[in-house]
């Protein structure tokens, strides 16, 4: 077996079966696209502003020759919307940053045994991981900008490894969306459009913003963190294999969130529960804010439900709701 075959076999022995490779090169074909996004003002605060850092993987590992992309399926149950308030399906299990890092570290150690150097990433660099995954043949990028795999649909996390081993490239998969526009039609804010997307009005992004305008309050429609609408309607997510990664098994409190508990979330409960998941990185107060907004819009928030807020941030949203 050559090195690529050995790495793929090692990954499959770990239970990972959706793997691809592309060359470690400057992604010049994305340069114009990213410049246009910057000029149109649709970048957000989560994005790296230096375009060079986004298109040049060679800066992360001197002598890097190959990028390995791996898909990690996370869905254990159907993709329907559950309950009055809900979290995106990707947050149901353990924090994917920690779970995926554990796998990628093992793979990098194996690459070291093969005589190569490597470095791994899980949302820890500015590279466009979905585009890299498409170059690696992991799947195609749909009209909703998600990577869509044949086996798991779009319900996957992505991890990347850059190595100085020269590995055979896989072929890029072209889009298979065709004339289907279900995700565009279903998007609650029309964030995704044929003529150009605006991620700044994506509801997943809005639920994670530090500050949101009052006009978005009714549109949240039960969302505490994330959205999933464009994935739920996608035909490629209808008949898919479920995850075999036990760390992504859903926590019961994530599947059935209690609105009053969320509104009165304290530091201890946040750390012991939500701190285990992928929705913790924006902090406790953001979850409280979104729960409070959703309860109010649904007519289920009254002042007796809420303990005294010490946070000026939460007091501001409280006042905005009751003084609208």
C-alpha positions as CSV (number, residue, x, y, z in Angstrom):
1,X,0.0,0.0,0.0
2,X,1.1,3.6,-0.6
3,X,0.9,6.2,2.1
4,X,-2.5,7.4,1.0
5,X,-3.9,3.9,1.1
6,X,-2.4,3.4,4.5
7,X,-3.8,6.6,5.9
8,X,-7.3,5.8,4.5
9,X,-7.2,2.3,6.1
10,X,-6.1,3.8,9.4
11,X,-9.0,6.2,9.3
12,X,-11.5,3.5,8.4
13,X,-10.2,1.4,11.4
14,X,-11.1,4.4,13.5
15,X,-14.6,4.4,12.0
16,X,-14.1,7.2,9.6
17,X,-15.0,6.4,6.0
18,X,-15.4,9.7,4.2
19,X,-11.9,10.9,3.4
20,X,-10.3,12.8,0.5
21,X,-7.1,14.5,-0.5
22,X,-6.1,17.6,-2.5
23,X,-2.8,19.3,-3.0
24,X,-1.6,22.0,-0.6
25,X,-1.6,24.9,-2.9
26,X,-2.8,28.5,-2.9
27,X,-6.5,28.6,-3.6
28,X,-6.3,31.4,-6.1
29,X,-9.7,30.6,-7.7
30,X,-11.3,31.8,-4.4
31,X,-9.4,35.1,-4.4
32,X,-11.9,37.1,-6.5
33,X,-14.9,35.6,-4.7
34,X,-13.6,36.6,-1.3
35,X,-12.6,40.1,-2.5
36,X,-16.2,40.5,-3.9
37,X,-17.6,39.5,-0.5
38,X,-15.4,42.0,1.2
39,X,-16.4,44.8,-1.2
40,X,-20.1,43.9,-0.8
41,X,-19.8,44.2,3.0
42,X,-21.2,40.7,3.7
43,X,-18.2,39.5,5.8
44,X,-19.0,39.1,9.5
45,X,-17.0,39.4,12.7
46,X,-16.3,35.6,12.8
47,X,-14.3,35.8,9.5
48,X,-10.6,36.4,9.0
49,X,-10.2,39.7,7.2
50,X,-6.8,38.9,5.7
51,X,-7.7,37.1,2.4
52,X,-4.1,35.7,2.1
53,X,-4.6,33.7,5.3
54,X,-7.8,32.2,3.9
55,X,-6.4,31.0,0.5
56,X,-2.9,30.0,1.3
57,X,-2.7,26.7,3.3
58,X,1.1,26.6,2.8
59,X,1.5,29.2,5.5
60,X,0.4,26.7,8.2
61,X,3.0,24.0,7.5
62,X,6.3,24.7,5.9
63,X,6.8,22.2,3.1
64,X,3.2,21.1,3.1
65,X,2.2,19.1,0.0
66,X,-1.2,17.6,0.7
67,X,-4.4,18.4,2.5
68,X,-6.5,15.6,3.9
69,X,-10.2,16.4,4.5
70,X,-12.3,14.1,6.7
71,X,-16.1,14.2,7.3
72,X,-17.4,13.3,10.7
73,X,-21.2,12.5,10.7
74,X,-23.1,13.7,13.7
75,X,-26.8,12.9,13.1
76,X,-28.3,10.1,15.2
77,X,-32.0,10.8,14.7
78,X,-34.2,12.3,12.0
79,X,-33.7,15.9,11.0
80,X,-37.1,17.2,11.9
81,X,-37.7,20.2,14.1
82,X,-38.5,19.2,17.6
83,X,-40.4,21.1,20.3
84,X,-41.3,24.8,20.7
85,X,-37.7,25.8,21.2
86,X,-34.7,24.0,19.8
87,X,-31.0,23.8,19.1
88,X,-29.4,23.0,15.8
89,X,-28.8,19.2,15.5
90,X,-25.0,19.7,15.4
91,X,-25.0,20.9,19.1
92,X,-26.8,17.9,20.5
93,X,-23.7,15.8,21.4
94,X,-20.3,16.6,22.8
95,X,-18.4,19.6,21.6
96,X,-17.2,18.6,18.1
97,X,-14.0,20.6,18.4
98,X,-12.8,18.3,21.2
99,X,-14.2,15.1,19.7
100,X,-12.7,15.7,16.2
101,X,-9.4,16.9,17.6
102,X,-9.0,13.5,19.4
103,X,-9.4,11.7,16.1
104,X,-7.1,14.0,14.1
105,X,-4.4,13.9,16.7
106,X,-4.3,10.1,16.3
107,X,-4.1,10.4,12.5
108,X,-1.3,12.9,12.7
109,X,0.6,10.5,15.1
110,X,0.2,7.8,12.5
111,X,1.5,10.1,9.7
112,X,4.5,10.7,11.9
113,X,5.1,7.0,12.0
114,X,5.0,7.0,8.2
115,X,7.8,9.6,8.3
116,X,5.7,12.7,7.6
117,X,5.0,15.9,9.3
118,X,1.5,17.2,9.8
119,X,-0.8,19.6,11.5
120,X,-4.5,19.4,12.1
121,X,-7.4,21.9,12.2
122,X,-11.0,21.9,13.5
123,X,-12.3,25.4,13.0
124,X,-8.9,26.6,14.2
125,X,-7.7,28.3,11.0
126,X,-9.0,30.7,8.4
127,X,-9.1,28.3,5.5
128,X,-12.4,27.6,3.6
129,X,-12.9,24.1,4.8
130,X,-16.0,23.4,2.8
131,X,-14.3,24.3,-0.4
132,X,-11.3,22.3,0.5
133,X,-13.6,19.3,1.2
134,X,-15.2,19.7,-2.2
135,X,-11.7,19.8,-3.8
136,X,-11.0,16.6,-1.9
137,X,-14.1,14.8,-3.3
138,X,-15.7,14.6,0.1
139,X,-18.9,16.0,-1.4
140,X,-20.3,18.9,-3.3
141,X,-21.2,22.4,-2.2
142,X,-24.9,22.8,-2.3
143,X,-26.9,26.0,-3.0
144,X,-27.1,26.4,0.7
145,X,-23.3,26.5,0.9
146,X,-23.2,23.3,2.9
147,X,-20.9,20.4,1.9
148,X,-23.2,17.5,0.9
149,X,-21.8,14.0,1.2
150,X,-23.3,11.0,-0.5
151,X,-23.5,8.9,2.6
152,X,-24.3,11.4,5.4
153,X,-25.8,14.3,3.5
154,X,-24.8,17.7,5.0
155,X,-24.9,16.5,8.6
156,X,-21.2,16.3,8.9
157,X,-18.4,18.2,10.6
158,X,-15.1,18.7,8.8
159,X,-11.5,18.3,9.9
160,X,-8.4,19.0,7.9
161,X,-4.8,17.7,8.1
162,X,-1.9,19.4,6.2
163,X,1.0,17.1,5.7
164,X,4.4,17.2,3.9
165,X,3.6,13.7,2.5
166,X,2.8,13.8,-1.2
167,X,-0.5,12.0,-1.6
168,X,-2.5,11.4,-4.7
169,X,-5.3,13.9,-5.2
170,X,-9.0,13.0,-5.4
171,X,-11.3,14.4,-8.0
172,X,-13.6,17.3,-7.2
173,X,-17.4,16.5,-7.2
174,X,-19.5,18.9,-9.2
175,X,-22.8,20.3,-7.7
176,X,-25.7,18.0,-8.0
177,X,-28.4,20.5,-6.9
178,X,-29.6,21.0,-10.5
179,X,-32.9,22.9,-10.7
180,X,-33.8,22.2,-7.0
181,X,-34.3,25.4,-5.0
182,X,-36.0,24.0,-1.9
183,X,-33.4,25.4,0.4
184,X,-33.6,28.9,-1.2
185,X,-37.4,28.8,-0.9
186,X,-37.4,27.6,2.7
187,X,-34.7,30.0,4.1
188,X,-36.5,32.1,6.6
189,X,-34.6,35.3,5.9
190,X,-33.6,34.6,2.2
191,X,-30.0,34.5,3.3
192,X,-29.3,32.1,0.4
193,X,-30.1,33.3,-3.0
194,X,-29.3,32.4,-6.6
195,X,-27.9,35.9,-7.3
196,X,-25.6,36.0,-4.2
197,X,-25.8,35.0,-0.6
198,X,-25.8,37.3,2.5
199,X,-24.6,35.2,5.5
200,X,-25.2,38.2,7.7
201,X,-28.9,37.5,7.7
202,X,-28.6,33.8,8.2
203,X,-30.6,32.8,11.3
204,X,-27.9,30.5,12.5
205,X,-25.5,33.5,12.5
206,X,-28.1,35.8,14.0
207,X,-28.7,33.4,17.0
208,X,-24.9,33.6,17.6
209,X,-24.4,37.4,17.2
210,X,-23.6,39.3,20.3
211,X,-26.2,42.0,19.4
212,X,-29.3,41.6,17.3
213,X,-31.9,44.1,16.2
214,X,-35.5,43.9,17.4
215,X,-36.8,43.1,13.9
216,X,-35.3,39.6,14.3
217,X,-37.1,38.7,17.5
218,X,-40.2,37.2,15.9
219,X,-38.1,35.5,13.2
220,X,-36.2,33.3,15.6
221,X,-39.3,31.2,15.9
222,X,-38.0,28.9,18.6
223,X,-34.3,28.9,17.6
224,X,-32.0,29.0,20.6
225,X,-28.8,28.3,18.7
226,X,-28.5,27.6,15.0
227,X,-31.2,27.0,12.4
228,X,-31.0,23.8,10.2
229,X,-33.9,24.8,7.9
230,X,-31.9,24.6,4.7
231,X,-30.7,21.1,5.7
232,X,-34.1,19.9,6.8
233,X,-35.6,20.4,3.4
234,X,-32.7,19.2,1.3
235,X,-33.5,16.0,-0.6
236,X,-29.9,14.7,-0.1
237,X,-30.6,14.5,3.6
238,X,-33.7,12.3,3.2
239,X,-32.1,8.9,3.1
240,X,-28.8,9.0,4.9
241,X,-26.7,6.9,7.2
242,X,-26.7,7.9,10.8
243,X,-23.5,8.6,12.8
244,X,-21.4,5.9,14.3
245,X,-19.5,8.3,16.6
246,X,-20.9,7.8,20.1
247,X,-19.5,11.1,21.4
248,X,-22.2,12.8,19.2
249,X,-25.1,10.9,20.8
250,X,-27.6,13.6,21.8
251,X,-27.9,14.8,25.4
252,X,-31.5,14.6,26.6
253,X,-31.4,18.3,27.7
254,X,-30.4,19.3,24.2
255,X,-33.2,17.4,22.5
256,X,-35.8,18.7,25.0
257,X,-34.7,22.1,26.2
258,X,-36.8,23.6,29.0
259,X,-37.4,27.3,28.3
260,X,-37.7,28.4,31.9
261,X,-34.5,26.5,32.8
262,X,-32.7,28.3,30.0
263,X,-34.0,31.7,31.0
264,X,-32.7,31.2,34.5
265,X,-29.5,29.4,33.6
266,X,-26.8,29.8,36.2
267,X,-23.0,29.3,35.9
268,X,-23.0,25.9,37.5
269,X,-25.8,24.5,35.2
270,X,-24.2,26.1,32.1
271,X,-20.8,24.6,32.8
272,X,-22.1,21.1,33.7
273,X,-24.6,20.9,30.9
274,X,-24.2,23.2,27.9
275,X,-20.5,23.6,28.5
276,X,-20.1,20.0,27.2
277,X,-21.6,21.0,23.8
278,X,-20.7,23.0,20.8
279,X,-23.2,25.8,21.7
280,X,-21.2,27.0,24.7
281,X,-18.5,29.0,22.9
282,X,-20.6,32.2,22.8
283,X,-21.3,32.0,26.6
284,X,-24.3,31.6,28.9
285,X,-25.9,35.0,28.4
286,X,-26.5,34.5,24.7
287,X,-28.5,31.3,25.4
288,X,-30.5,33.1,28.1
289,X,-31.2,36.0,25.7
290,X,-32.5,33.8,22.9
291,X,-34.6,31.8,25.3
292,X,-36.1,35.0,26.7
293,X,-36.9,36.4,23.2
294,X,-38.5,33.1,22.1
295,X,-40.6,32.8,25.2
296,X,-41.8,36.4,24.9
297,X,-42.7,36.2,21.2
298,X,-44.7,33.0,21.9
299,X,-46.6,34.8,24.7
300,X,-45.1,32.6,27.4
301,X,-42.8,35.0,29.1
302,X,-43.9,36.8,32.2
303,X,-41.8,38.7,34.8
304,X,-42.4,36.0,37.4
305,X,-40.4,33.5,35.3
306,X,-37.3,35.6,35.5
307,X,-34.9,35.9,38.4
308,X,-33.2,39.2,38.8
309,X,-30.6,39.8,36.1
310,X,-27.3,41.2,37.2
311,X,-26.1,41.4,33.6
312,X,-26.6,44.8,32.0
313,X,-26.6,42.9,28.7
314,X,-29.6,40.8,29.6
315,X,-31.3,43.7,31.3
316,X,-31.1,45.6,28.0
317,X,-32.9,42.8,26.1
318,X,-35.4,42.4,28.9
319,X,-36.3,46.1,28.7
320,X,-36.5,46.0,24.9
321,X,-38.9,43.1,25.0
322,X,-41.3,44.5,27.7
323,X,-41.2,48.1,26.3
324,X,-41.7,47.3,22.6
